[in-house]
């Protein structure tokens, strides 16, 4: 009987390890994880507001690659070793009625990450844009390599080695104040369709991110 029980437990653990893992795709409740905009070009900053006005796509990469994306000016993580979570459909979040907040699931914030088993770890990054640029569709946003209208765009730092949960394994959180987690980030205003403007925004994001991590 003891052997049968032990075998059953081992089979159960094995099954969990091969199941699809999930992560908490939410900006959380910490002030440090709020998402901001600079409300006008060179103007003051403000927390994102008005539920559904902004959209966020989730990207994943193995822990062996992808950590340098935080230093990139690019708004396309797929050019840096990341993959849109649950390609081709994608995993998306939106802002809520609470200032600065976003989540990817109105009920649990838990997002399944196809191809990654529960108990494994991966790197994650989030790209955000305002709804007037494109709807909740990464491919539509990416097709506008240079946004054709005024809007807000930006990306988070890389959340490193986030544990994927499933079954009895707790899911990791992308945003937070612990080492390796992403903090809040800014969506920068694009006053006109200029690739130079995008590059400048990326440089500003990098400088601000570095300063934020030092404080």
Secondary structure, DSSP 8 states (H G I E B T S, - for coil): -HHHHHHHHHHHHHHHHTSEEEEE-B--S-GGG--EEESSTT--EEE--STTSEEEEEEEE-TTS-GGGGG---S-GGGGT-EETTTTT--EEEE-SSTT-EES-TTT-EEEEEEEETT-EEEEEEEEEETTT--S-HHHHHH-SS-SSSEEEEE---EEEEE-BBTTB---BSBSSSTT-B---EEEEE-SS-HHHHHHHHHHHHHHHHHHHH-
